Amino acid sequence: MALTFDAAVLRGYDSAFAVEEVVLRTGPADGEVLVRIAGCGMCRTDLAVRGSAGRSPLPAVLGHEGSGVVVQTGGPDTGLDPGDHVVLSFDSCGRCRTCAAGAPAYCDSFAALNLFGGRREHAGRFTDAAGGPLAPRWFGQSAFAEYAVVAARNTVRVDPALPVELLGPLGCGFLTGAGAVLHTFRAGPGDSVVVLGAGAVGLAAVMAATAAGATVVAVDRHRERLASAERLGAVPVPAAPAGLAARLRRLTDGGAAYALDTTASARLINDALQALRPTGHLGLVARLHSPLPLEVGALDRGRRISHICEGDAVPGVLIPRLIGLWQAGRFPFDQLIRTYPLAAVNDAERDCDAGRVVKPVLIPQGAGR
């Protein structure tokens, strides 16, 4: 089997995406499925490849918030059938201690599988039209394309009556913010949550905290994003250089139970720690690129700080929960989405970088050849 279709290929860290023909040279193996992509969210992690200094191999097809329809299954044990609608999420080995403990986001092989090359057996299966190799599956997907081959365990079946083309961001960006609030913090009525950064992950946290009945304060430097956070139920606070911690304490009745940082800003992280009540928990979801100096006493009185990957989520559990909240009008993630044809991938990146859109979703126009 050889399947030729269009995909957005990134050939250099400083290059634009090029939509070109690619070739899948073998069908799905045991435990895999071939999915016709209906839509794929653009995540900041996709764009961070440009700053990876060569660690993420190129040329590659990126995209890891895919959703679509199963076309073919590999072997009888996938638990899926052609025609099933699915949301795709991150890759994991399924065998290590953390996977076995129900924490696939902390898989021993997470970085290797998702960021830095994937499985060796995938090399050569996916090429450009001239036969040149493309990097193995990005986050197990490479979903900036008309088709993707994924491990069945990294798919979540959804109701075919839903707009599947919009559901992909539930597999990563929205999963991360919502999971931090609902799974890591387990926030509920009477709790207060401070969210630093009102991008896609931060606004997902705002929606989840509001749905959980918590009081939410959102901090950002962009007026438009603060307006979005306010529409979703948060008290908006500009990221002022002075007095932020004191203001956050006033707004949270003496200190927040939880804070979620999506900015990786050392100043905002320290402000958030100062704004926590005793025993408060600060979660970090953005990758730090420099040492994090903490102010004296930042972790006194039981305060703690931890990194949260993929919202501590099991996708097959959290994604259906978020869809249920959305159907009930309590997690309106679709309000944050703007769709683009796959051919406009570079426009989507520019708009994302400029803050003109919270969550771009690329829609392939064809169905392969």
C-alpha positions as CSV (number, residue, x, y, z in Angstrom):
1,M,0.0,0.0,0.0
2,A,1.2,3.5,-0.8
3,L,-0.9,6.5,-0.1
4,T,-0.1,10.0,-1.5
5,F,-1.6,13.1,0.1
6,D,-0.9,16.7,1.1
7,A,0.9,17.7,4.3
8,A,2.6,20.8,5.7
9,V,6.3,20.0,5.8
10,L,8.8,22.0,7.8
11,R,12.2,21.6,6.2
12,G,14.3,24.1,8.2
13,Y,14.1,25.7,11.7
14,D,13.9,29.1,10.1
15,S,11.8,28.0,7.0
16,A,8.1,28.5,6.3
17,F,5.9,25.5,6.1
18,A,5.5,24.1,2.6
19,V,2.4,22.2,1.7
20,E,3.5,19.4,-0.6
21,E,2.8,15.8,-1.5
22,V,4.0,13.1,0.9
23,V,3.8,9.4,0.7
24,L,2.8,6.8,3.4
25,R,4.6,3.7,2.0
26,T,3.0,1.1,4.3
27,G,-0.4,0.8,6.0
28,P,-1.1,0.6,9.7
29,A,0.8,-2.1,11.6
30,D,-0.7,-4.2,14.5
31,G,-2.1,-1.8,17.1
32,E,-2.2,1.2,14.7
33,V,-4.9,2.9,12.7
34,L,-5.0,5.1,9.6
35,V,-7.0,8.3,10.3
36,R,-8.3,10.8,7.7
37,I,-7.6,14.1,9.4
38,A,-10.6,16.4,9.7
39,G,-8.8,19.1,11.6
40,C,-5.6,19.7,13.6
41,G,-5.0,22.4,16.2
42,M,-1.8,24.4,16.1
43,C,0.0,24.3,19.4
44,R,2.8,26.4,20.8
45,T,4.8,23.2,21.1
46,D,4.6,22.8,17.3
47,L,6.1,26.3,16.8
48,A,8.7,25.8,19.5
49,V,10.4,23.3,17.2
50,R,12.0,26.4,15.6
51,G,13.9,27.1,18.8
52,S,14.9,23.5,19.4
53,A,18.5,24.0,18.0
54,G,18.2,20.8,16.0
55,R,17.0,18.5,18.7
56,S,13.7,17.8,16.9
57,P,14.7,16.2,13.6
58,L,13.7,17.9,10.3
59,P,12.3,17.7,7.7
60,A,9.1,16.7,9.4
61,V,5.4,17.0,9.4
62,L,4.3,18.5,12.7
63,G,0.8,18.7,14.3
64,H,-0.3,16.9,17.4
65,E,-3.9,18.0,18.0
66,G,-5.5,16.0,15.3
67,S,-9.0,14.6,15.0
68,G,-10.7,12.7,12.2
69,V,-12.2,9.4,11.0
70,V,-10.6,6.0,11.1
71,V,-10.0,4.7,7.5
72,Q,-8.1,1.4,8.2
73,T,-7.1,-0.6,11.2
74,G,-4.0,-2.7,11.6
75,G,-4.8,-6.0,13.2
76,P,-7.9,-7.1,15.1
77,D,-7.0,-5.7,18.5
78,T,-7.2,-1.9,18.0
79,G,-10.7,-1.6,19.5
80,L,-11.6,0.7,16.6
81,D,-13.4,0.2,13.3
82,P,-13.3,2.1,10.0
83,G,-15.7,5.0,10.2
84,D,-15.1,5.7,13.9
85,H,-14.6,9.3,14.8
86,V,-11.5,9.9,17.0
87,V,-9.5,12.6,18.8
88,L,-5.7,12.0,18.8
89,S,-3.5,12.6,21.7
90,F,0.2,12.2,22.7
91,D,2.3,9.1,22.4
92,S,3.4,6.8,25.2
93,C,4.9,3.3,25.5
94,G,2.1,1.8,27.5
95,R,4.5,-0.5,29.3
96,C,6.7,1.5,31.7
97,R,5.9,2.0,35.4
98,T,4.3,5.4,35.0
99,C,2.2,4.3,32.1
100,A,1.1,1.3,34.1
101,A,0.3,3.6,37.0
102,G,-2.1,5.6,34.8
103,A,0.2,8.5,34.2
104,P,1.1,8.3,30.4
105,A,2.2,11.9,30.3
106,Y,5.2,10.9,32.4
107,C,6.1,7.9,30.2
108,D,9.7,7.0,30.5
109,S,10.0,7.4,26.7
110,F,7.8,10.5,26.4
111,A,10.6,12.8,25.0
112,A,11.9,10.2,22.6
113,L,8.5,9.3,21.3
114,N,6.9,12.7,21.0
115,L,9.7,15.2,20.5
116,F,13.0,13.7,19.3
117,G,12.5,11.1,16.7
118,G,9.8,8.6,17.5
119,R,10.2,4.9,17.1
120,R,12.9,3.7,14.8
121,E,10.6,1.3,13.1
122,H,8.7,4.2,11.7
123,A,11.7,5.5,9.7
124,G,11.2,5.1,6.0
125,R,7.4,4.6,6.2
126,F,6.7,8.3,5.6
127,T,8.6,10.2,2.8
128,D,8.3,13.2,0.5
129,A,7.2,12.6,-3.1
130,A,10.8,12.1,-4.2
131,G,11.4,9.4,-1.6
132,G,13.3,11.6,0.9
133,P,12.7,10.6,4.5
134,L,10.6,12.6,6.8
135,A,11.1,12.4,10.6
136,P,9.0,9.7,12.3
137,R,5.7,10.7,13.7
138,W,5.6,13.9,15.7
139,F,3.8,13.2,19.0
140,G,2.7,10.0,17.4
141,Q,0.6,11.9,14.8
142,S,2.2,14.3,12.3
143,A,-1.3,15.6,11.8
144,F,-0.7,18.7,9.7
145,A,-1.8,16.5,6.9
146,E,-4.7,14.8,5.2
147,Y,-3.9,11.4,6.9
148,A,-2.0,10.2,9.9
149,V,-1.0,6.8,11.3
150,V,-1.4,6.6,15.0
151,A,-1.3,4.0,17.8
152,A,-4.8,3.0,18.7
153,R,-4.1,3.5,22.4
154,N,-3.5,7.2,21.6
155,T,-6.9,7.7,20.1
156,V,-10.2,8.5,21.8
157,R,-13.4,7.5,20.1
158,V,-16.1,10.3,20.1
159,D,-19.7,10.6,19.1
160,P,-19.9,10.9,15.2
161,A,-22.6,13.6,15.7
162,L,-20.0,16.0,17.1
163,P,-18.1,18.4,14.9
164,V,-15.0,16.3,14.8
165,E,-12.9,18.9,12.9
166,L,-13.0,21.1,16.0
167,L,-12.1,18.5,18.7
168,G,-8.4,18.0,18.1
169,P,-7.2,20.7,20.6
170,L,-8.8,18.7,23.3
171,G,-5.9,16.2,22.8
172,C,-3.2,18.6,24.0
173,G,-3.6,22.3,24.6
174,F,-7.1,22.4,26.2
175,L,-6.3,19.0,27.9
176,T,-3.3,20.6,29.6
177,G,-5.0,23.6,31.0
178,A,-8.2,21.8,32.0
179,G,-6.4,18.8,33.3
180,A,-4.2,20.9,35.6
181,V,-7.3,22.3,37.3
182,L,-9.5,19.2,37.3
183,H,-6.9,16.5,37.8
184,T,-3.8,18.0,39.4
185,F,-5.5,20.6,41.6
186,R,-8.9,19.0,41.9
187,A,-10.3,22.5,42.3
188,G,-13.9,22.9,43.4
189,P,-16.4,25.2,45.0
190,G,-14.8,27.6,47.5
191,D,-11.4,27.3,45.9
192,S,-9.6,30.1,44.2
193,V,-7.4,29.7,41.1
194,V,-5.0,32.2,39.6
195,V,-4.1,31.6,36.0
196,L,-1.0,33.3,34.6
197,G,-1.2,33.7,30.8
198,A,-4.5,33.8,29.0
199,G,-3.5,31.8,25.9
200,A,-5.1,28.5,24.8
201,V,-3.8,26.6,27.9
202,G,-4.6,29.4,30.3
203,L,-8.1,29.9,29.0
204,A,-8.8,26.2,29.1
205,A,-7.8,26.4,32.8
206,V,-10.1,29.4,33.3
207,M,-13.0,27.4,31.7
208,A,-12.3,24.3,33.8
209,A,-12.0,26.3,37.0
210,T,-15.3,28.1,36.3
211,A,-17.0,24.8,35.5
212,A,-15.7,23.4,38.8
213,G,-17.3,26.3,40.7
214,A,-14.0,27.9,41.7
215,T,-13.2,31.6,41.8
216,V,-10.8,32.4,38.9
217,V,-8.4,35.3,38.4
218,A,-6.6,35.6,35.1
219,V,-3.3,37.6,34.6
220,D,-2.1,38.7,31.2
221,R,-0.4,41.7,29.5
222,H,-2.7,41.6,26.5
223,R,-6.0,43.5,26.8
224,E,-7.8,41.2,24.3
225,R,-6.8,38.1,26.1
226,L,-8.0,39.5,29.4
227,A,-11.3,40.3,27.8
228,S,-11.6,36.7,26.6
229,A,-10.8,35.5,30.2
230,E,-13.4,37.8,31.6
231,R,-16.0,36.5,29.2
232,L,-15.2,33.0,30.3
233,G,-15.8,33.8,34.0
234,A,-12.4,35.1,35.3
235,V,-11.5,38.3,37.1
236,P,-9.0,40.0,34.7
237,V,-5.8,41.5,36.1
238,P,-3.1,43.1,34.0
239,A,0.4,41.7,34.5
240,A,1.7,44.9,36.2
241,P,5.4,45.0,37.1
242,A,4.6,46.0,40.7
243,G,2.1,45.1,43.3
244,L,0.7,42.1,41.5
245,A,1.0,39.6,44.4
246,A,-0.7,41.9,46.8
247,R,-3.6,42.5,44.4
248,L,-4.0,38.7,43.8
249,R,-4.1,38.1,47.5
250,R,-6.9,40.7,47.9
251,L,-8.9,39.2,45.0
252,T,-8.6,35.7,46.5
253,D,-9.5,36.5,50.1
254,G,-6.0,36.4,51.5
255,G,-4.4,34.0,49.1
256,A,-5.2,31.5,46.3
257,A,-5.5,27.8,46.8
258,Y,-3.9,27.2,43.4
259,A,-2.0,29.0,40.7
260,L,-1.2,27.8,37.2
261,D,1.7,29.5,35.2
262,T,1.7,29.2,31.4
263,T,4.3,31.9,30.9
264,A,7.6,30.6,32.2
265,S,8.3,34.2,33.5
266,A,10.4,34.1,36.7
267,R,8.8,37.4,37.9
268,L,5.2,36.1,37.5
269,I,6.1,32.7,39.0
270,N,7.4,34.5,42.1
271,D,4.4,36.7,42.2
272,A,2.1,33.7,42.0
273,L,4.0,32.0,44.9
274,Q,3.6,35.1,47.1
275,A,-0.1,35.1,46.2
276,L,-0.7,31.6,47.5
277,R,-2.3,30.8,50.8
278,P,-0.5,28.4,53.1
279,T,-0.5,24.9,51.6
280,G,-1.2,26.5,48.2
281,H,0.0,24.7,45.0
282,L,1.6,26.4,42.0
283,G,1.7,24.3,38.8
284,L,4.0,25.1,35.9
285,V,3.1,24.0,32.4
286,A,5.5,26.0,30.3
287,R,9.1,24.8,29.9
288,L,11.7,26.9,31.7
289,H,14.6,28.0,29.6
290,S,16.7,29.5,32.3
291,P,17.3,29.0,36.1
292,L,14.3,29.9,38.3
293,P,15.4,32.0,41.3
294,L,12.9,31.8,44.1
295,E,12.5,34.6,46.6
296,V,13.3,33.9,50.3
297,G,10.3,32.3,51.9
298,A,8.5,31.5,48.7
299,L,7.9,27.9,49.7
300,D,7.3,28.5,53.4
301,R,4.1,27.3,55.2
302,G,3.5,24.3,53.0
303,R,3.4,26.0,49.7
304,R,4.7,23.9,46.8
305,I,5.5,24.0,43.2
306,S,5.4,21.3,40.5
307,H,5.6,20.8,36.8
308,I,2.5,19.5,35.1
309,C,2.7,17.7,31.8
310,E,-0.4,17.2,29.6
311,G,-2.6,18.1,32.5
312,D,-1.7,14.9,34.4
313,A,-4.4,13.5,32.1
314,V,-5.4,10.1,30.9
315,P,-6.8,11.3,27.5
316,G,-9.4,8.6,27.3
317,V,-10.9,9.8,30.6
318,L,-10.5,13.6,30.4
319,I,-11.4,14.2,26.8
320,P,-15.0,12.7,27.1
321,R,-15.4,14.7,30.3
322,L,-14.5,17.9,28.5
323,I,-16.8,17.1,25.7
324,G,-19.6,16.6,28.2
325,L,-18.9,19.9,29.8
326,W,-18.9,21.6,26.4
327,Q,-22.2,20.0,25.5
328,A,-23.6,21.4,28.8
329,G,-22.4,24.9,27.9
330,R,-19.7,24.9,30.7
331,F,-16.5,24.5,28.6
332,P,-17.0,26.6,25.5
333,F,-13.7,25.8,23.8
334,D,-15.1,26.3,20.4
335,Q,-15.3,30.1,21.0
336,L,-11.4,30.1,21.1
337,I,-11.0,28.4,17.7
338,R,-10.4,30.0,14.2
339,T,-10.2,27.6,11.3
340,Y,-7.7,27.8,8.4
341,P,-7.3,25.7,5.3
342,L,-4.2,23.5,5.5
343,A,-2.7,25.6,2.7
344,A,-2.8,28.7,5.0
345,V,-0.6,27.1,7.6
346,N,1.8,30.0,7.5
347,D,-1.0,32.5,8.0
348,A,-2.1,30.5,11.0
349,E,1.4,30.6,12.5
350,R,1.7,34.3,12.0
351,D,-1.7,35.0,13.6
352,C,-0.9,32.7,16.5
353,D,2.5,34.4,17.1
354,A,0.9,37.8,16.9
355,G,-1.9,36.9,19.3
356,R,-4.6,37.5,16.8
357,V,-6.0,34.0,17.4
358,V,-6.1,31.8,20.5
359,K,-6.3,28.4,18.8
360,P,-5.8,28.0,15.1
361,V,-7.2,24.8,13.6
362,L,-6.0,23.6,10.2
363,I,-8.6,21.9,8.0
364,P,-7.3,19.7,5.1
365,Q,-9.1,20.4,1.9
366,G,-8.7,17.0,0.2
367,A,-9.0,13.4,1.0
368,G,-5.8,12.1,-0.4
369,R,-5.2,10.3,-3.6
